[in-house]
Amino acid sequence: MAEKRKLSLMLTTSFENQNTTTVVRLAEAALRQGHAVEIFMMCDGVLNSYDPRLTDLMEKGARIAQCEHNAEERHISREIPIEQGSQYIFSTMLDEADRFVCLNN
């Protein structure tokens, strides 16, 4: 069986921005087609941590991580199920991706 293709997405805007819905829809479509999906949130993107659609994506197999420094600056709880990390995790996601999409302002 062929190895899954991987889509990596970066989200830097908060939930008020249409980018959140775009990321969710792209991720859902890729997962439905059998692709691996990784999402990295940084800057105001970490404010999406409480969006239940992200939890749903993780249950469907997506890997979601966020910049720990940005989350700490914005007082995001460590109790959420999203992986806390650094730019190193983001660079690994980029390196392993077949396609990369960045949604920011």
Steps between C-alpha positions, in 0.01 A plus 500: 500500500628845414602732780245766589556845360530764768334841512639750750307814588608802701242723667601837644162672536237467773158341475330822382683468171370287212839324494392268782207365299722471193759295693230273641344442158834434330598259776166316486523462123857370517414253777199372301734432209733301725777757534690578818433847642706713735404846625730741680355805673705800604451870580123561541438162340542342844169662598335230288606243760153490650322444166324160521551451127871453569428228754283333236788517252735340753248220554505444123880471502635852453804606699457848646773691679544858610781731597536459875648849537205665320251291699663603825493868398125471434428299817384187316439214744745212495204270561392507136588190294705694244872425485719779637819562310743734339610613159697176483174303478381739232821458300464121523143525371625711209781261419269198492211665312408428142298822497505799732235770536544805724196701601577834658424870464 
